[in-house]
Amino acid sequence: MKVFHYSRILVAFILIGLVASIVIGMERHQVEVRNKTVDLAIDYEDVVRLAEMEGRPVSEVLGYMKEDGITSLAVYETTFKKLNENGKAVATPGAELLKNYQNGGITDPAWRSFIESGRVKGTEVYVTGHDMGTFHEVKEDLLRRLGSDRVESIMVGSTEVLAVKANYKELLKMNLGMPTDEMRAVNEAGFYVLARPSNYLNASADDVRAVFARMEGFDISEVVFSGKEMLGAPKSLQTTIDMMKERNLTLGLIEATTQLQFYKQTGLEDISKNLGYDKIARLYSIPKNEQPKLKIDTAVERWSNTDQERNIRIDLMRMYDKPAPSMTLLETNRKYISDTRTKLLSKGYVLGKAGTFENYYPSKLLRAAIMPGVAAAAVLYLSLVIPALNKRRRLQLGLFVVLALCCAVPVLMGNGNKIRVLAALASANLFPALAVIWQLDRIRSLAVDKSASIFKVVVTGFIALIVTGVLSAFGAAYISGTLADTEYLLEFHVFRGIKLTFVLPIILVAIAFLQRYDIFDGRMDNTEGVMAQLKRILDAPIKLKSFIAILVVLAAAVVFVARSGHTSGMPVPQIELKFRALLEQAFYARPRSKELLIGHPAFMIAAMAFWRKWPTVVFFILVLVATIGQGSMVETFAHMRTPVYMSMMRGIGGIVMGGAIGAVLMVLIHIWEIILQKAKGRSEAA
């Protein structure tokens, strides 16, 4: 029998790295715990529209929103479309003025005289104001956006009018600056202003200062820039940074539709880096086309999961446009908001201005202490699949020293970002493989009683699952310790290689298995080795039914990998969505399906396969499937935006429930074997 020795020196360095990783993980947990304030926001325009639809005063509906838990109202730049509707300012095409004059629709003597003088041009737009404050703000912004050569101030009688050289339809949609009347109304109603300014074309420093001057004196919770550019892009970003720093404002970044990183806005990275990552909050809003399809309880659950799992701290809610059964539209939206508030409070969040992460970057010494552990894990794996290396201790140590120095020195020097990513990738793949391989080596020396009770087999399998899960969790701790910092928590950087971690551990375990077991005749020693067995597999004749089975397995593998991540586009069946929702309500953190329904039950059945001496090829397949669960546990921690405590609880829940499902399957298989044996006995007796 091939015997593989585990170098105590390599194991010692792995444990040292584990301790450093745990320390960083504990620090990270404290950073995450201190960031628990969520800003529950809606659009001010939505509140006004809801009040109009329900025939209620805006002030009354604002009071309801405050009572139900809303903390901020989003205020966008005004437009002529809005102004024409509320009557505070009006933009009228010159052609329409001339038409009304001809029809006798204009009776004001000043306007009739002005038109008769021939000064009205059909291609221009004429702006009048009924609210002087709004009119002057519009004038200021039009001059900035179009220039004085396209915006002329004229007097019609004693009234100032703006003659604008612009296409009327385009002018209606043009942003015209932050409206002070709306911001004032929001603050007076007891809300913070979630400011949504947009950029100017080739914005100057003076343009940027004008935007912040407009917001001066108002209580702003966060600034979330609208459009494809950050304010000040491309040449005046520094002014935006300076203005926000002076006012101690938080920048809100919009989560991308893939729920990964951010909606791309020009200047995003420059402003974020120079403003400081401790002044950044992540914003999420349920897409417009999706919200109407969600029932209230489903949408509420979405917000709870969003804030917990993705570090979202600005919940920009959308109003429902249609009432729920037996409810008015106002009642529908009040229930939606109040239920969301109640749910968030029950999860330990508080409501207010969005919380932000402190600037957290672990000690370089702690980080450097992890790197030799990764190197040790790599060398240990190689020694467990290459018998010649396993016997040469000095060669192992020499290889370890070289790898450890290559990994640790750049980190100590303050660089090593790429090394950290590679170390995390290695940890995600090596530790699940090592955990399974250790179990394979341990059981090879066991004297197994095939007649052992099913209870003993189940208990032994469950204990083995827990032990293997703990060893795999070394990799989870290593990933967290290697990557944890504010930039990863906010997803400015993300772990690359998620899909690889679903496949590579299986390959690593398969290689180790073939070095230990002969899958053709069941021998546990004198195996031909990896390459020889692979050659036999490739040379084996394939029957049509076997070929079809292989195609099914390959299709399942493609779906398995494609379903991972956020950008695959692979649809999720409704029944699975309902099952996920059930798990989310039953557990602190929903266990992942790959662990709960596939990997961990397969681990339990693999234990039974070994104990009952099933064909080695069956045991081989079950071990590979079991590796899926171990790899998934570790890969969970690669989602750095998810709090480390939540990832840990997800893994524990997966092991407990997955092991329980596996135990039930083992009992059912045992009963089926008994039934088959009795049927065989009756057949032989007959």
Secondary structure, DSSP 8 states (H G I E B T S, - for coil): -------HHHHHHHHHHHHHHHHHHHHHHHHHHT--EEEEEEEHHHHHHHHHHHT--HHHHHHHHHHHT--EEEEE---HHHHHHHSSEEEEEHHHHHHHHHTT----HHHHHHHHTT---TTSEEEEESSHHHHHHHHHHHHHHH-TTTEEEEEETTEEEEEE-S-HHHHHHS-----HHHHHHHHHTT-EEEEE----TT--HHHHHHHHHHHTTS-EEEE---SSB-TTTTT-HHHHHHHHHHTT--EEEEB-TTSSSB---BTHHHHHHHH-GGGEEEEE---TTTGGGS-HHHHHHHHHHHHHHH-EEEEEE---SS--TTS-HHHHHHHHHHHHHHHHHHTT-EESS----------HHHHHHHHHHHHHHHHHHHHHH-HHHHH-HHHHHHHHHHHHHHHHHHHHTT--HHHHHHHHHHHHHHHHHHHHHHHHHHHHT----TT--HHHHHHHHHHHHHHHHHHHHHHHHHHHHHH-SHHHHTTSS--S-HHHHHHHHHHHHHHHHHHH--TTT--SSS---HHHHHHHHHHS---HHHHHHHHHHHHHHHHHHHTSSSS------HHHHHHHHHHHHHSSS---HIIIIIIHHHHHHHHHHHHTT--HHHHHHHHHHHHHHHHHHHHHTT-TTS-HHHHHHHHHHHHHHHHHHHHHHHHHHHHHHHHHHHHHHHHHH-
